[in-house]
Amino acid sequence: MRTYPRNSPQAAARILALAMLADGHPCGAELAVLERLAAHAQLGLPRDELQAVVQAFCEDRLACSAGMSWLDVCLMETDPLQQMLHEIDEPVLRRKVMALCLSLVEADRQVTDKEALLLAAMRRQWGLQPEPALALG
């Protein structure tokens, strides 16, 4: 899997790509959220570069997971996920990426187990508190 410079827009965009694919497939609602929130601009990327990072992420995962289903491809092993999250260590950028990921996973009005696991891993590694709506009681 390729790496990106620490706190780069591309490293942040790849985490958005992971959030989009965590449930096994991107959906129109997620793409609409990216557009509505101007995620590319929030990360400091041209729109086409955000799309290129998402495409590169998909290619990397497929190359590492030949013969697996999309659902299996989107399940991240612990070490690569930690490495991806480690590329973002700036607190403001972490909060921005987390907010965008929350919007993405809630776009289809259901949060799958895999999406919840991704968000929990982000919170744990980044030291962020859960949003009240997603807090487990």
TAUR-V937891 format. One record per helix or strand of 3 or more residues. SS is the DSSP state (alpha for helix, beta for strand). FROM is the first residue (numbers start at 1). TO is the last residue. If there is no record, write none. Layout:
SS;FROM;TO, SS;FROM;TO
//
This chain:
alpha;9;21, alpha;28;36, alpha;39;43, alpha;47;64, alpha;70;74, alpha;78;86, alpha;91;105, alpha;113;126, alpha;132;134
//
